Structure formats: C-alpha cells, structure tokens
C-alpha cells in the first residue's frame, strides 16, 4: 500500500487489525459500618480508572480483564485496598463496609 502525505510518498508494510479485548465490569457498594451509603472514590490500580460512587454509594465501571488492587477512599473514613480479578465479559462485585477514622 502506498500512502502520500504532501509531496512525499511512503510504502507501508502489512497492517494487522486485532479486536479489542472485551472488558469486564466492576461494580459494588460502599457503606459505613452503620449501613449508610458513603460517597467514595474508587481507584483501579495499574490503570487510569478512577470514579466516584453515586448518592447511594454504588459504582460500576468497565475494566479490562486481569487482576487489580482497588483502592477505596472516603473523607473521614479509613481507606481499604482490595484485590479483584476481572474476567472477560464477566461481572465482579466489590462491596465494602468502611469505618470512620478515630
């Protein structure tokens, strides 16, 4: 295949297209020890994925298959780190009950 850019021409080699790896889903709920929802930040280690829970403490995000450490952070609460495995086209549920800082 020949490609021209301006006055220059170049010969391109073979191009191989591969399908994207289907994502899995990570979803869950963050609550305080009293059972009330907690607004929290969810960070999936080794990726650029970071999101906030909704008003009910729920979250859901697509994540590529693999093993990750997920960090749960909330103002006034002790953070947690949890290891999860995301499967191809699967759903991984991560619910966390977090305690207030002393």
C-alpha positions in Angstrom: 0.0 0.0 0.0 1.3 3.4 -0.9 0.5 6.5 1.2 1.1 10.1 0.1 1.5 13.0 2.5 2.0 16.3 0.8 4.8 15.7 -1.8 6.2 12.6 0.0 5.2 9.1 -0.7 5.9 6.1 1.5 5.5 2.3 1.3 3.6 0.9 4.3 4.1 -2.7 5.3 1.4 -5.1 6.3 -1.1 -3.8 8.8 -2.8 -6.3 11.2 -6.0 -5.3 12.9 -6.9 -7.1 16.2 -10.2 -6.9 18.0 -10.1 -5.0 21.3 -10.1 -7.2 24.4 -13.7 -7.2 25.7 -13.9 -5.5 29.1 -15.4 -7.0 32.2 -17.4 -5.0 34.8 -16.5 -4.0 38.3 -19.5 -2.9 40.4 -20.3 -2.6 44.0 -21.5 -0.6 47.0 -19.6 1.4 49.7 -21.3 1.8 53.1 -20.3 2.8 56.6 -20.5 0.3 59.4 -23.9 1.8 60.2 -25.2 0.6 56.8 -25.5 4.1 55.3 -24.1 4.8 51.9 -20.7 6.6 51.8 -19.5 8.9 49.0 -16.2 7.4 48.0 -13.5 7.4 45.3 -12.7 4.1 43.6 -9.3 3.7 42.0 -8.3 0.7 40.0 -4.5 0.3 40.4 -2.4 -0.1 37.3 -5.0 1.8 35.2 -6.2 5.3 34.8 -9.6 4.3 36.1 -10.9 6.4 39.0 -14.5 7.1 39.7 -16.9 8.3 42.4 -19.8 6.4 43.9 -23.3 7.8 43.4 -25.5 9.1 46.2 -26.5 5.5 47.2 -22.8 4.5 47.5 -22.9 2.5 44.2 -20.4 2.3 41.4 -20.0 0.5 38.1 -17.2 0.7 35.6 -15.8 -1.3 32.7 -12.3 -2.7 33.3 -10.0 -4.8 31.0 -9.7 -8.4 32.1 -6.9 -9.0 34.7 -6.0 -8.8 38.4 -6.0 -5.4 40.1 -5.7 -3.8 43.5 -8.7 -1.5 44.0 -8.4 1.4 46.5 -11.5 2.8 48.2 -11.1 6.3 49.7 -13.6 8.4 51.5 -13.2 11.6 53.6 -13.4 10.8 57.3 -13.1 7.1 56.8 -10.3 4.5 56.8 -9.4 3.6 53.3 -9.3 0.0 52.0 -7.4 -1.9 49.4 -8.9 -5.0 47.9 -7.6 -7.4 45.3 -10.0 -8.3 42.5 -9.9 -10.4 39.3 -11.9 -9.1 36.3 -12.9 -11.8 33.8 -13.6 -11.3 30.1 -17.2 -10.1 29.8 -17.8 -11.0 33.5 -19.1 -9.0 36.4 -17.0 -8.7 39.6 -18.9 -7.4 42.7 -16.9 -5.5 45.3 -18.9 -4.3 48.3 -17.1 -2.5 51.1 -18.1 -1.6 54.6 -15.7 1.1 55.8 -15.2 2.5 59.3 -14.9 6.1 60.4 -11.5 7.4 61.4 -11.0 7.8 65.2 
